Amino acid sequence: MLTAASFLVLLAFGGVLEWQRERSRIAQKRHNGFIAATEYSERLKDRLSRSLAAAYALSAVVHQTDGKVERFDSFAENLMHVYGGISSLQLAPSGVIQSIHPLKGNEAAMGHRLFADPKRNQAAIVARQTGEMTLAGPFELIQGGVAVVGRLPIFLSSSAEPDKFWGFATVVIGIPELLNSSDFEKLEISGYNYQLWHIARETGSRSVFASSHGSNLTDPLSYAFDVPNGKWHLSLAPRQGWYSMPATLAESSIVLVVALGLTALVHFFLRQPLILSKQVAEQTAELRNANANLESEVQERATAQRALAESERRFRSIFEHAPVGIINIARDGKLLGSNLAFQKMLGYTAEELSQMTVMDITHPNDLERTMEAFRVFCETRANIAELEKRYLRKDGKPIWVQVNASTVLDEDGNFSHSVTMLLDITERNNLESRLRQSEKMQAIGTLAGGIAHDFNNILAAIRGNAKIISEDLPPGHPCLENIEEVNKASRRAAELVRQILSFSRASDSERAPLSITPLVSDALKLLQATLPSTILIQTDFPKEDLFVQSNPTEMHQILLNLGSNAEHAMRGGTGKLVVSLSSEDIQAPAVLQQTGLPPGRYVILTVTDTGMGMSPDVSVRAAEPFFTTKPVGQGTGLGLSVVHGIMASVGGTLSIESRPGIGTKVALYFPQIAESLTMQDQESTPPQKGHGERILFIDDEEQLVFLAKRMLGRLGYQVFGYTQPEAALQAFLDNPTEFDAVMCDVSMPGMSGFEVVKKMREVKTSAPIVIMSGYIRAEDEVRAKEVGVTDIILKPNTVEEIGPILHRIFNNMPATRVSRAFLGETHQSAY
């Protein structure tokens, strides 16, 4: 009884120990499971986000081309290669799928109307309403397969309808491909079953759309992560469950060993025959297993041979159908083999390429560099990575490729041949060139704005002092004529500054009904300054006003681009540039078919030069982006394409007539409108006087401080002028109630006007503070709001201009618009 009791006590004690150990193992398993759920959820989320990013790149192209995407398949192919994991890319203008890549296998989706099936395409409706990307599905696609669909709404701006809905950029991501790219096979190999699910919007119930084989989960862990307009959940549990039977109950039970010690010896002798019999059976089983293993090895070798043959077949299939070009090159440069992608890239057949060397298809300018690189490659056997060079197609056109090559050695370890992969990067290089050109144009605009700022300061001082002198002189004084000449010269300089600002300010891109004759005349003044004196400009404008929907910046772009092309065509000699305007009611079917315009009245702007002209094959491609006949470094090929884009955006078109040796005529068709902008003449009113208000005036230009003190003093204000912002700020902080208003320049050395305003607002929030600048950017207006500026103005230069501003401030009149006094003109924009 005692032995039995001891045995039971030890058994219970060992059970408690094993229970504690099992709890610890379960806790560790759940911790490891949570880490695995987190890791694979983040992998899936990262892979999904990377694939969806292609929609934003596609949206950028739609914006850049104003909704007219050319070479969609080529661009989509590059995006799918870069972002990976994408089944197809689509464009759906107005919600109708019109472009799909790849089209093969997806024909059923072409022409599908997303808004015609609200229940299935609810996510598309939400995307259009919110303006944000939505993720639909997973569900079975019309063209077959299970996938998720990311739709990014695209809104294009125009003068008639800002932020107009254009359509969708769509990324289709297959669920199996998404799981494979996120290495979910490794999750199953790690011993986990999983389920990927979400809450269906339509039913509000849990919907599992991906799972491992045999994925009935017991007490699973779940991890939720955000996807566009929803959440996904990953649930997992060990395939064998969280719990396992104890490995042993009494390994450390000394009491059990002692209790059973005496019987062990008897047990040993009684069990000896059985033990011997068991050993014989075990040895027999070992022999049987050895025979089975031998048979299995024979089968495995046979299977390996079949797998090797299948691997060779797959390799050949991969080689032939790879999306990038692949060639094998011998040591002497001979092309030993090529795949379909490379043959399509260069336009040669496999038989033709087999008779050629790599030097035969290399661009002459890259031949020497290629020969040296290939020699070093063969000798050093060092892989070539991302080498960029040019090949010549069969039709003679050059293409840029990115080369990645590795060596293949023979049995003796010597160079046998190379395996070279080639990616066509011609389109990417073109896009990079266009981006660099855009950055150059942005830098030119910034420089123009800076020049205009400095000119404004100088002209403000000149015109302001001339105004004071003319007021101080009695009528009929002989110096008044000289002062008037100064004013005339200043006005001409002011007009030049206005043209510079019109070129550099992005806000001028808004179109309005305007008379085209002044716009063209204004643009020709700037064009005249860029042309050599040997080129004569003649104009032929009608007397009546012709109104179109346009703005000065676009007219400058049109005439500067056309003028630059004409100057290049007439370079090296004299020439004539004729610019004419006319109005025509176009109804003839032949003309409408030729121009592609709807019937109606059009204003025709014609630019004719007497240059060298163009051949028919050149003139038909003249408006293509990046097409140019100019030498390398002298043209981007974007001039006429920019003009064509502007004309398309206003609902017009252009036509080109050219004859070699005679000249070129470009006709631009603008839809004519009846509405006009009427500028009401402002009656000259006496300047409003002040009543002794104290003005703190801060500007680093000493002449402007001197001028402001005299001008504002005549209006009845007390002016305290400073050229050092630090000193002016200290004077304000010492006695904030001393000043009734502050007028401060934006750009000053040591401290900007916005910094001065910010520190003033910390001690006095009610004082009117006006920021002045010779050039106001959009970011300046935003910054002015942030620091609490009362008003922001372009620097005034006469008593009539500054008087109303201070009068409005001190009479608490509403300031809903920005006052922009600019050298004799007052420009206003929303603030």
JORA-V838906 format. One record per run of one state. SS is the DSSP state (H for helix, E for strand, C for the rest). FROM is the first residue (numbers start at 1). TO is the last residue. If there is no record, write none. Layout:
SS_FROM_TO + SS_FROM_TO
//
This chain:
C_1_1 + H_2_64 + C_65_71 + H_72_83 + C_84_87 + E_88_93 + C_94_95 + E_96_96 + C_97_98 + E_99_101 + C_102_106 + H_107_109 + C_110_112 + E_113_113 + H_114_116 + C_117_121 + H_122_130 + C_131_133 + E_134_140 + C_141_145 + E_146_156 + C_157_163 + E_164_174 + H_175_181 + C_182_183 + H_184_189 + C_190_191 + E_192_199 + C_200_205 + E_206_211 + C_212_220 + E_221_227 + C_228_229 + E_230_238 + C_239_253 + H_254_321 + C_322_324 + E_325_330 + C_331_333 + E_334_338 + C_339_339 + H_340_346 + C_347_349 + H_350_354 + C_355_356 + E_357_357 + C_358_361 + E_362_362 + C_363_363 + H_364_380 + C_381_383 + E_384_392 + C_393_397 + E_398_409 + C_410_414 + E_415_424 + C_425_425 + H_426_472 + C_473_478 + H_479_504 + C_505_505 + H_506_509 + C_510_511 + E_512_515 + H_516_530 + C_531_534 + E_535_540 + C_541_546 + E_547_550 + C_551_551 + H_552_569 + C_570_574 + E_575_586 + C_587_588 + H_589_595 + C_596_599 + E_600_609 + C_610_615 + H_616_619 + C_620_638 + H_639_649 + C_650_652 + E_653_659 + C_660_662 + E_663_673 + C_674_693 + E_694_698 + C_699_701 + H_702_714 + C_715_717 + E_718_722 + C_723_724 + H_725_734 + C_735_735 + H_736_738 + C_739_740 + E_741_745 + C_746_752 + H_753_761 + C_762_767 + E_768_773 + C_774_777 + H_778_787 + C_788_790 + E_791_794 + C_795_798 + H_799_810 + C_811_816 + E_817_822 + C_823_824 + E_825_830 + C_831_831
//
